Amino acid sequence: MNWQGKRYWLVGASEGLGLALAQQMAAKGAQVILSARDPLRLEQAAARVPGATAVVVDVADRVSVEQAAAGLGALDGMVFLAGVYWPMPAQALDPDRLESMCDINFTGCARVLGAVLPAMIVRGTGHVVITGSLSGFRGLPGAMGYAASKAGVMALAESLYADLRGTGVRVQLANPGFIATRLTAKNDFQMPFLMQPEQAAAAMMSHMEKGGFKTSFPIVFSWLFRLSQFLPDWAYYRLFAPRP
């Protein structure tokens, strides 16, 4: 893939995986536009990416998304990385945080797609990359908001791919495992195969360059989640969600 001069909008790129991916894309010649909600954090991130442009956007606000997209002009690609996370078992349900995870992680992705995808389809060219999660393959204890929102994003990407494969619009899905960020720092349990943002970004770059629809990584860790889909409920919940 030739990145030189390609214009990509990275939504959710002020830190972590998004920032690391922006840096790697820019190093290969892409013109990256970074977006996030926090203006200060976004400006600091853009200063670390050569040639980057910063555009503040709140994916939970449709007007904000549409205004931002309207000012960008034609895009070669969009990568959706925005997300929020709080560990949340049903016994400690927080309605506001539950709604935020659904509204930002899933509906936020739908808002951004609604703002950029129709123009790509009309032009017959474009590249959409959506970030899912290994947690989206099947429900997990303490993850009612995050796992559900990521499962929705993954199904959304699958439907887009079914509709657009064979056209000039490429759709890709990347499902990472644990990445060391301020979000995963909220976890009080051991996180196997914990990746640094740069490692995860390199895996995404490889996927974007090689093509194909879906990748899940780290590969060995992903086998656990993919194989869990074939377990009957009685076996799955005994292994993944033992009774307290």
N, C-alpha and C positions, 0 to 999 in steps of 0.2 A: 504494500500500500504506500502510495506517495502522499506524505503529509504536507509537503511544501505548499504554503499559502492557503491551505484549507481552513475554513472558518467554522469553529466548533463552539457551541454554547454548553458549558458545563454548569449544571444547576445543582448547587450544594457543594461548592468547591472552595470554601474559605479555610478548610483545614483537613486533616486526615487523608482518606483515600482520594477525595476530590482534588485537593491541592497537589498531592503527589502525582496524580494522573495528569493534571494540567502542566506540571513541570516537565514530565516526560514527553508529552505531546508537543509542547513548545520547543523542546530540545531537538525534535525531529522536523521542525519548521512549520508547525500548525499555528494559526492565529487563534488564540483561545480567549473566550469571553467568560469570565467567572461571575457567578451569581450566588448570593446568599442573603439572609435577612439582616445580618449585623453589619452596618456600614463600616465600622472601624476594623473589625476582624477581616472583612472583605478587602479593604484597601491594603491592609498589611499583607494579605495573601497575594494580591495582585503585584505588589512590589517584589515578590519573590519569584515571579514568573516573567521571563523576558517577553516584552511586547504585549502583555495581557491587558485586557480591558475589564473594568469592574462595573457591573450593573446590579444594583440592589433589587432584589425581588423577594416577595413573600409568596410561596407556593400555596399557602392557605387562603390567599386572596386572589380571586379570578381577575379583578381589575388590574392588580399589580402585575400579574403574569402577562396579561394581554398587552398592557402598556410597554412592558419591558421587551416583549417579543416584537412588537410593532416598530420599535426603534432600532432593531438589530439588522434589518434587511434580510437578504437571502442567506441561508445557512447551509453549509455542507453537511453538518451533523449536530446532534444534540445528545448529551450524555446526562441522564438523570441519576443523581447521587444523593439528593436531599433526603434527610431522614432524622427522626427523633426517636429516642428509646428510653424507657424506664422499665426495670424489672417489675412485674406485676402479677402476682398470683390472684386468683379470683377472690380469695379471702381478704385481700387488701386492695380491692378495686378502687381506683381513683377515676371518677367519670371524666374529669377534664383532661387528664393525661391519656386516658384510653382514646378519647375523641381526637386528641392531637396526633397520636400515632396513626390513626386511621386517616385523618384529614391531610396530614403532611406526606406521609410515606406512600399512601395509595392514591387518594383523591388529588393530591398535589401533582403526582405524575400524570394523571388524566388531564389536569388543567394545562400543564405544559405541552402535552401532546396535542391538545385541542388548539393550542396557539401556533404550533410549528408544523405539525404533520400535514394538514391540508395543502399548504403551499408546496411541500416536497412532492406530494402526490400529483399535483397539477404539473410541476416541472418534470416529473418522472425521474427524479434523482434526489438522493438524501441518505442519511445514515442515522439511525436511532439506536442508542444503546441504553438499556435499562438495567439498573442494579437491583437484583433480588437478594436472596440470602439463603444459606443452607437451612436456616430456621423456618423457611417457608415451605419445605417439603411436607411437613406434617406437624400437627399441634404439639407444643412442648409445654411442660409445667413452668409457670411463672412468666410466660411470654404471650399472654392472650392478645395484647395489642400489637406487639411487634411481629410475631409469627403470622397473625392473621393479615396484617397489612402487607407483609412481604409475599405471602401466598397470593394475595390479590394482584400485586404488581407482576408476579411471575405468570399468572394466568392471562393478564392483560398483554404481556409481551408475546405469549404463545398465540393468542388470538390475532395480534397484529402480524406476526410472522406468517400465520396461515393465510391471511388476506393478501399480504404484500410480497410473498416469495415469488420470484420470477419477474418482479417489476424492477424498476430502477431504484426503489427505496429499500435499503438494507435494514433489517431489524436484528438486533442481537441482545442476548440476555446474559448477565454475569452474576453468579451466585457465590459470593465469598463467605468464608467462615469468620472466625473471630479476628478482628483487626484491633490493634492497640490504639485506641482513641479515647477522648474524654467520655464517650458514650459507654464503651465497654468497661471503663474504669468504675462504673457503677455496680458491676457484678461482684458478688462476694463469693464466687465459686471459681475453681480452677478452669481455665479455658484452654483446652488442648489445641495444639497446632496454631498458637497465637501468632499472627503475622504483623509485621510492621507495615505502615501504609505504603512504603516504597515497594515492598514485596508484592502486596496486593495489586498495586498499580501496574507493576510489570506483568503480572498475570493477565490483567485486563488489556494492556497494550498488545500482548501476544495474541489474545483472542480477537481483538479488533483488526489486527494485521493479517492473521491467518484466515479469517472468515469463519463460516459456520454459524449456526444459530446460538447455541447455548454452551456455556462452560460453568463448571462448579469446581471450586478450589478452596483449600489444598486438596489435591486429588484423592489421597488416601482417606482423609477425614470425610470427604464428600460421599465416599462409598457407604459409610454408616447411615447417612441420611437418605440416600437414594434407595438403599436396600430396605430401609425401614418401611417404605411404602408398600412392600409386599408382605409385611408381617400381618397376621390377623390381629384384631383389636386386643384380644386377651393377652397376647404375647407382647405386643408393642407397649401397652400401658404398664405391664408388669416390669418391663425393662427401662422405659423412659420416664414413667411417672408412678413410682411405687407409692402405695398408700402411706400417709404420714403416721 
